[in-house]
Amino acid sequence: MSDGPAASYDVVELRVHGVSGAGADQVLDRPNVAQVAGDRSGGFFRPRPGYPDTRGSAGVVLEAYRWSDLPSGTAIRTLSLVFLLPFMLCNVAIWMRPRGLGRSELVLKALCRVLALSLTALYVLSIVGVALDLVAWRCLASPQCLSERTWLSWLGDRPAGLRLAVLSIVPIAAIGLVWRLGARPGRNFDAFRAPRATTTVHQLSAVGQWDAAPLVGRLRSIHVAVAFGTLDAALLTARARAGAAPATVVLAVATGAVLVTCVVLVCAHPAIDQTEVGRRVDRVARWLRFTASGLTVLVLVVVAAHPAPWPAAVGLPGHGEMVTYLLVFQTLLLAGLGALVLWVRVRRSGWRRRGRHGGGPLRALGAPIIAAAATGLAVAFSAELVYRAADFLDRNEPTADRVALSPPLMYKWAIFGFFLAVLTMLLAAALVTVLTRRGRLRAAAATVARDFPDAPPEAAARLRQVTRTIARARFTERLEPLAAVYACLIALGMATSVLGLLDLHPGEFVQRYLGVPADMVNFGIGMGSYAVAGVVLVLVMGGIFAYRTAEFRRYIGVLWDLGTFWPRAAHPFAPPCYAERAVPELGRRITYLAESGVGVLLAGHSHGSVLLAATVLQLPAHVSDRVALLTYGSPLRRLYTRLFPEYVNPDVLREVGDRVGWRWVNLWRDTDQIGSWIFSPHRLGEPPAAPGPAGTVDRRLRDPWDVVPPPSDSVPPPILGHWPAESDDRFAEAVRELAERLRRQAYR
């Protein structure tokens, strides 16, 4: 589709929406729009020519970039985000490192990538726990479990080795599934590969420039090798409990060598990160994947054909120990990650003294906190899968088979730990809410009093509503300590799985040492199981409604879009990074418009402002001279400087301002729980807190505009909060101001 000669236009206002997933007609606030570039997944739209009111404020040409279908454009892709959520969070953690790591950055990368490997191993062990432990080993050996289950009874009288070999197809299929999902490079992204990066990957400008395909391919091969190696280790451990035959020993040594090589390889920096060279590393990674796959075939043959009797055990021999040791290993990785970033932060700025970039040591803990959240979710999902499978197989009958089919103790401890962590966090959140409520309401009331000093008495109810809205929006700053508490509790809950090795039941242990009745503990385990199931259900329903309902996606879409904005650098099975297409696509379009002789006013709402900031940092100088920036509801300072201080920080934000010649206006509201000011929270008429041109960027919008109904209406103006501002008169004023500045720049 053609959009006509751009050179005839003076200024093009290019709007980029946020996580709301609004249609192009909503972004442009025009009913009739046509696509002028891009495809069905992401493209550029303008009002249809021939219709009235096709231009915006100050006569600018309106254009919108719609990218919402890139991270979650289809139901399958959206639901895949739900099931790949632990992998996605683990991948985000590697990008949340604090500033000034120096050589410690290599250690942090290694810890994050080894943790990612452990999540893949945990995924396989959970499938092994269902298919091989509960079904092949326990259920198929129990006549009562096989009763009325013809789909299983055909294997009931087979040798244990054959049962294990046949049902190993289930974890193999599960490995193939994530392999397939991880191999989706985003086929519609291929045409948007950026040229060689001109900046280092330690800056926001690297997002969209960095070609992650080589690294993702290597990591994918390594993770597939670890997945097959984990399956092989589970089968060989069970086989070795009855006596180590020469074939078993040889295969065990080969499997161990593959797993150790995988761990070493993901720690091999910077060789594994190289994008243009590193064919030797590619060959090694593919060789590991091929070797692990071949070893799996040999292991299945040995397991199925070995004549030696299998050991007598309630569960698959060695499976419970493998899960426990893996959880302990993950706990140690999380502790090491937390200690590393905390030590670096304390070394740079001290415990009490605020450093140059603000914040105390707590702000540095984004990586371990998100890594702990990812690991906790993975453990909870795995435990719930095994727990529900056992519940299904034993039919809830009070027999000896019910005991034999109960899930391993470490899974019960994991669910109990998850339940306590969630319960404690909720109690802590309630306590923080109560303790901070008075201060937040006091500050909010002062803001409202300054905004509406002459409000009539009949507006008292509306004033209270606005005050409560501002107070709730201020709670965002209280989430950091709550997240840290949750991460610590999750790590402690994972560590308790060691008690399962000692054959200690949660109820009996707690009753003996803490005096809490065992029935209450068992009730907590059951509630924890239902809580995990509820989390899964909420995520699934959220994925469905986020795809179908734009209103719902405004809230749940923050998680998806924030997580998939960052390239896959730790876990290859995380969802693809949409910024690999969106940022280069925006850059090409802006360059085309600027080189056609027009000014480009970039207007980004919410996460759209993050995309535009990354794009501006990549524009050549002759293009950025024709660009202005308008952001509103922007999370750049409030969220991104806290979560990603290495990539979004005051220096980076000032560089964005320098690139556009400080033709930048940021609109923000006190009622917004996501967006905020960027450089200075001053009000109109007050001196800015930031010196120089940075102090002219932020413009506070009073929200709502008034607390009494206007003469033409019967209700007062709405409280907008994080909603877009395109229909606001103050937005139009900012557009006119920036458009005029672009015109003056062009005539110099």
N, C-alpha and C positions, 0 to 999 in steps of 0.2 A: 504494500500500500504506500502510496506517495503522500507526502505532507506538503508539497509545494516548495517553492524557493524560499529557504529560510532567510536569505539575505534581505528580503523585503520587510522583515520584521525588525522592530527596534529592540524590545526586551521580551524574552520568553520566561514566564514563570513556571518552572518545572517542580511540580509537587510530588513528594514521595511520602506515602502513607506510613502509618505505624503498624502495630500488631493487630489492629482491628480487622484487617482483611477487607476493608471497604472496597466497593466497586469503583471503577473509574468515574462513573457519573456522580457518585457521592463525593469523591475527592475533589472533582472539578466543580461540584455544585451546579451541574448543568445536566438536563435530562437526556440530551442527544449527543453522544460521543462516538468517535470512530478511532480505531487503532491505526497508528501511523508508523509503527516500528515494533519489532519484537515478535513473539509468538504467543501461544495460548498459555504458557507457563508464566511468562513475564513480558510486559510490553509497555509501549508509550501510547497515550491516548490524547486526543484533542477534541474540543467541541466540533460537531459537524458543521462544515461551512454552509452558508445559506440560512441558518437559523439565527434569530436575534440573540443579542447578549452573548456573543461568542468570545469576547475579550473580558479581561479582568480589570482590577483597579489600575488607574494611570494608563489605560490602554494596552496593558501587557497581553501577550499571547499566552493562553493557558495551555498547559500540558501536564499530564500526570504519568508517573511511572508506577505500574501495579506489579508488585513482586510477591504478593501473599501466597501464590500457588507454588513458589519455589520450595519453601521448607515443608509445606503440607498441602500440596495441590490435589492429591487424590486421597480417598479414604484409606487405601492400602498403605500409602506412605505415612499418613497421619497415625494410623494404628501401629505401624512399625516403630514410630517414635515412642509409643507407650511401652512396648516390650523391650526396646533397646535403651530405655531411659537410664539404667545404671551405666551402660557403656558410654552414653552421651555425657553424663555428668562426670564420669572419670576422664573423658577427653577434655572437658572444659577445665578441669582442675589444673592441667598442665599450663594453661594460659593465664592462670590467676596468680602467678608468682609475683612476689613483691619486687620493688626496684632495688638495684644495687646488690644483686646476688653475686656477681662476679663469677669466679670459678665454681661457686656453689651451685650455679645454674645447672651444670652438668649432673650433679648429684640429684638435684630435684627432678630433672628430666628422667633420670634412671629410675628413681623411686616411683614416679607416676607411671612409667611404662611397664615396670615390673608388676606394679599393682594392677595395671590393665591386663597383663598376662594372667594374674591370679583370678581375675573376674571371669576370664574365658575358661580357666580350669574349673572354677566353681560352677559355672553354667553346665559344663559337661558332667561333673560329679552329681549335680542334681538330677540330670536325666538318667545317669547310671543308677542313682538311688531308687528311681521309680522302676525303670525297665529291668535292671539286672538284680538289684537287691530285693525290692518288694515283689516283683512279678516272677522273674526267672528263678530266683533262689528260694523265696519264701512261699509265694502263692502256688506255684506249680508243684511244690512238694507237699501241699496240703489238700487232701480230698475235699474238705469242707469249703475251702476257698475256690476250688474248681467247680463245685456243684453249680449246675445251671449256667455255666459259662463255657459254652461250646467254642467260643472264639479263642479260648485258652487251653481247653482240655486236650486238644490234639498233641500238645507238647508235654502233658502231665507225666507220662510214663517214660519220658526220654531221660538219658543221663544228664547230670547237672552241667557238664561241659558243653554238651550240644545245646541245651536250653540257653546257656549264657551266650554262646556263639550266635545262635539264631536271633535272639532278642537284642544283640548288639547292633542290629540294624537300626534300632530306634535312636540311640545316641549318635550313630553315624549320620542318620537323616537329619538330626538336630544340628550337627556340625555343618552339614551341607546347606541347611537353611540359612544359618548366619553367614556362611561363606558366600552364599548367593546374595544376601542382603548387603554384605560388605563389598561385594564386587560391583555393586551398582555405583559407578562413578558419577552418576548424573549425566546420562547421555546427552541431555539437552544443555549441559554445561560445556561440552567439548568445543563448541564453536566460539567460546568466550575465554579461551585460555589467554592469560595476560602475557605480555612480553617479559623478558628477563627483568627481575626486580632491580630497581635502582637504589633501594634502601634495604637496611638490615631487617631481619625478621623480628627484631625486638621492638618494633614500632607498629602503631596501628596501620600505617601505610602498607604493611606487608600483607594485610588481609585483602584478598582478591588478587594480589600480585604473585604471591607465593604459589607455585605449582606444586600442590601436595600429592599429585598422582604417583610419582615414584616412591615417596615415603609410604603412602597408604598401601601400595602394592607390596612393598617389603614387609610392612607390619602385618598385612593380611596373610602372607605366606607363613610368617613366624607364628601367628596366632592359630592358624589352621594346624601347623605342626604341633603346637602345644596342646590343642584340643585332642588330636589323635594320640599324642603321647600320654595325656591324662587317662584316656580310655584304656590304652595299653597298660599303663601302670596299675589301674584298678583291677584289670583281669589278671595280670601277672602276680600281683600281690595276693589275690585270692588263691591262685594256683600254687604259689610258693608256700602257703601255710601247710600244705600236705607234704612238703618235701621239695627241695629245689633240684629239679632235674637239670642236666646240662643245657638243654634247649631253653628252658626257662631262664637260667642264669644269663645265657648269651643275649636273649631278647631283652632281659631286664637291664643289662649293661648298655645295650644299644639305645633303649628307650631313655635311660638316664642321661646318656650322652647327648641325645637330641634335645631333651629338656634343658640341660645345662647350657648347651650351645645357644638355644633360643634366648635364655636369660642374658647371657653374655652379649649377644648380638644387639639386643634392644638397649644395652648400656654402652654400646660402642659409638660414642660421639667423637667427631661430627660425621663419621663415615656414613651412618645410616640416614642422616639428614640431608645429604647431598642430593641435589635435584638433577644436575646435569651429568655428573660422573658418578661412578659407583656401580658399574655393571658387575664387578666382582661380587659386591654385596648382594646384588639382585640374584646372581647365580647361586650364592650360598643360601639365600632365603628360599629360592625355589627348590634347591637340593634338599633342604630340611623338610619342606612340605612333602616332596616326593618320597623321601626316606621314611618319614612318619607314616604316610599312607601305606607304604609297602610293609612296614613293620606291623601295622594293624592287621593286614591280611595274614601275615605269618603268625601273629598272636592268636587270631581266631582259629587258625588251623590247629595250633598246639592245644588250645583250650578245648576244642571240640574232639580232638583225636587222642589226647593223652590218656593212657590206660590207668594211671594211678588213681586211687579213690580220692574224693574230695574230703576235706575236713568237716567234721560235724560242728555246726555253728548255727545260732539263731538267725544271724544276718550274713550277708556276703562278707567273707573274711577280709579284714583289713579296710573295708570301705569306711566305716565310722572313724577309724584312726586317720585316714587320709583327709576326710573332711575337717576333722578337728585340727590337725596340723596345718592345714591350709588356712583356717580361720585365725589360728595363732600367728601364722606368718603374715597375714594381712594386717592384724593388729600391730605387729612390730613395724611393718611398713608405714602405717598411719602415724605411729608414734615417732618414727624417724623423720617423716615428712614434717610433722608439726614442730619437732625440736629444731629442725634445720631452719625453717623460715622464721621461727621465733628468735632463734639465736642471731640470725642475720639482721632482723629488725631491731632487736635490742642493741646489737653492736653498733648500728648506724645512728639510732636516735635516743636510746635509753628508755627505761620504763616510764618515766614520768614526763620527761622533756619532749615536747613536740618537735619533730624534725622539720626540715625545710618543706617537706611535702605534706605535713599534717598527719594527725592520727597517731595512736599509740600502737603497741605491739599487736593488739587484737586485730587491727586492720590487715596485718600481714598474713593472717591465718586463713585467707580465702581458699587457698589450694588444699590444705589438709581438711578443712571443714567440708568442702564439696566432695573431696575424695572419700571422706568418712560417710557422707550421705549416700554416695554412689555405692559404696561397699555395703552399707547397712541395708539399702534397698535390695541389692543382689542377694545378700544372705537371707533377708526376709522372704523374697520371692522364691528362693530355692527351698527354704524350710517349709513354706506354705505348700509348694508343689508336692513335696514328699509327704507332708502331713495329710493333705487332702487325698492323695493317692492311697495312703494307708487306710484312711477313714473309709474310702470307697471299697477297698478290697475286703476289709474285715466285717462289713455289713453291720457294724455297731452291735455285734452279738457278743454277750459275755461268756466267751469260751477261751480255751487255751490258745486257739488260733488267733484270737484277738490280741493276746500278748505277743505271739510270734510275729504278727503283722503290724505291730505298733512301730512308729517311726523311730529312728535312732535317737538316743538321748541327747546328742549334741544339737539336733534340730529342735528338740523341745527347749533346751537351754537358749538356743538362738531366738526362738519365738518369744520366750519369756523375757529375754533381754530386750528385744524390740518393743514388747508391750510396756516394760518399765521405762524405757527411754522415751517413748511417745507420751506415756502418762505423765512422766516427770516434766517433759518439755511443755505439755499443755498446762500443768500446774504452774510452772515457772512463767509461762506466757500470761496466765491469768494474774499471777502475783505482780509481774512487771506492769501489766495493764492497770491494775488497781493502784500501785504505788506511784506510777507516773501520770495517772489520769488528772490529778489536781493540777500539777504543773503544766501539763499540755493544755488543759482547759483554761488555765490562767493566761498562758501566752496567747492562746487562740482568742480569748475574750478581749485581750488588749488589741490584737490585730483588728477584730471586728469593730471595736469602739473607735479606732482611728479611721476605719474605712467608712463607717456610717455614724458620724457624730450627731447628726440631726434626725435620726430615725424616729418616727412617731411611735407612740405607745402600742398601737395595734400591730406593729411589726415585731413585737417581743418574741413571739413563737418562731418567726423566721430567723431572727438573730440567733436564737438558741440553736436552731438547726445548722446554721452556717458555722457557729462556734464548734459544734460537735464534729462537723465535717473536717474543719481545719485540724482539730485535735487528733482525729483518726489519721489524717494524712501525716502528721508528725510522728506517728508510731513507726514509720519505716526505719527511722534511725535507731530504733530499739531492737531491730532484728539481729544485729551483729552478735551481741552477747548470747541471745537465745540460740542462734545457730551454733555458736561455740559450745554451749552446754550440751546441745543435742549430739554434736560430734563426739564429745568425750563420753557421753553415755552409751552411744552406739559402740564405740571401741571397747568399753568395759563389758558391754553385753556380749560382744563377740569373744572376749577373753574368757568368759564364764563357760564357754563350750568345752574347755579343758576338763571341767568337772564331769563331763560325760564319759571321758576315758576312765574315770575312777568308778564308773557304774553308780554314780550318785544321781538320784532322781531330784528334780527341782523341788518338788513338794516336801520330800523327806529331808533334804538338806536344809531348806529354809526353816522348817519346823524345828529341826534339831538345834540349829545354831542361832536362829533369830526369834524363835517362838511363835512365828506366824503359822496358823493352821495349814496343813497340807492341802485341804480342800480349797482353801482360798487361793493358794498358789496354782492349783490345777485349774481353778476357775479363771485365773489370770492368763494361763496358757491358752485356754479355749478362747478367751476374749482377744488375746493377741493374734490367734489364728484368724479369727473373724475380722480383726482390724486390718491384717495384711490383705485378706480377701477384699475387704472394703476399699483399701487403697488401689488394688488392681482394678476393681470395678469402676471406681471414680476416674481412674486414668483412662480406661477404655471408653467410658461414657464421655469423658472430657474430650478424647480424641475424636469421637464421632460427632459430638455437638460442635467442637471447634471447627470441624470441616463443614458442617451444615449451617451453623448459625454464627453470623458475624458478631452478634451481641455477646455470645458466650466466649468466642475466641478472643475478645478484647482482654479477658482476664487470664484464661489458661494459655493463650498464645504467647504470653511473655516468656514462659518457660521454654516452649519450642523454639521461638525465634532467637532467644538469647543463646540457647545451647547449640543450635545449628549455624549460628553466625561464624563460629570459629572453625578453622580447618581441622581435619582429623590428624592430630599429631601424637596421640597416645593410644587410642583404641580404634582399630580400622573398622570395627563393626558398628561404630556410632553412625548416626544418619549423616548423609553428605552435607557439606558446607555450601549453603546457597550463596554466600558472599563471593565464592569463586566465580559465580556468573554475574551477580547483581552489581558488584563494584566495577568490574571492567565494562559491563554494559552501560552503566551510568557514565563512566568516564568517556567511552566512545561517543555517546550521544551528546554529552556536554561539549566535547571537543568539536564534533561536527557542527553544532549550533554556533559555537564561538568563532570557528574558522569561516562560517558563512556570513560573518559580519554583524551578529546580534549579541546583545548582552544576555546573560543567563542568570536569572534569579532562582536559586535553589531553595525550596521551601520544604523542610522535613519535619514531620510530626513523630514524636515518640522514638521508636527504633529507627524510623526513617532518617532522623538526624544523625544517628550513628553511621548509617550507610553513607550519608553525604559527607560526614567528617572524614571517613576513610577514603572516599573518592577525591575529595579536595586535596588530600595529601599526595595524591598520585598525579594530579594535573600538571602539565608543563606550564612554565611561567607565562607564555604568551596566551594561554587559555585562562588561567586563574586571574589574569588582569581584567578579564571581561566577566567575572563571576562575582555574585553577591550571595550571602547566605542568610536565610531566615529559619530559625528553629523554634519549635513550640512544643511544650510537654516533653522536653528532652531529658533523658536519663543520663546524659554524658557525665555530669558531675556527681549526681546523687547516687547512682548505681555503679557506673563503669569505673569511676576513679576509685571506688571502694573495692570492687571485685577484681578489676584488671589494672592495678596501678602501674605495671610495667608498660602497658600499651596505651592507656588513657590516663593522663596526669596533667597537671597544670602546664608543663612544658609543651606537651603535645597539643593541648587546646590553644595555647598561645601561637603555636606554629600554624594551626588552622586559621586563626585570625590574621596572621601575617600573610599567609598565602592569598587570602581574598582582600588584602589591603584594609582589613578591619571594616569591610562593608558587611557587617554581621549584626543581626538583631535577634535576641533570644527572648521569647515571650513565656512567662511562667505565672502560675497561680499558687496561692497558699493552699488551696483545696486539693491540689494534685498530689496523689500518693506515690507517683512514679517520677514525674518530671520536676524540675526545679530550676533555680538560677544556676549560672555557670561560673561567673567571675565575682559577682557582687549582688547581695540580696537587698540593695537599697531601694527605697521608694522614690516615686517621682518627686523631684525637688530636693532630695537629700543628696549629699556628696557620696559618690561610690566608694566602696571599700577597696576596690582594685585600682591601682594607679594607671595612668596612661590610657590608651585607646581601649583597653580591656574593660575599663569602667563604663564605657558607653554601650556595651553589648546588651546587658540585661534590662528588660522592661517588664515590670510587674503589672499583671492584669488583675484588677479587683474582681473578685468572683464571689457571689453574683454581682451583676452590674448595679442592681438595686435590690432592696428588700421589701418594697411595696409594689403593687401592680401599677404598670404605666396606665395612662388614661385610655389607651386603646385596648387594654386587656383586663381580665378579671383575676389573674394569678400573677404572682411576682416572677421575675426572670429566674430561669433555672440555675441550679448550681452545676457548673460544667465539669469541674475537677480535671480529669485527664482527657476529656473529649477534645477533638480537634477544634481549631479556632478559625477555620476559613471563612465562616459566615460572620465573624466578629468585626465590627467597624474598626477596632484597634489593629486587627490583622491587616485590613485594607490600608490603614495609615502606614504601617510598616512596609507594605509592598510599595506604596507610592514613594516613600522616602528612599528605599533601596533602589527602586527603578530610576529615580532622579539621579542618584549618586552614580549609577552605572552609565547613564547618559552623559553626565559631566565627565566621567572618566574616558568615555569614547571620544569626546570632542577635544581632549587635551592634545 
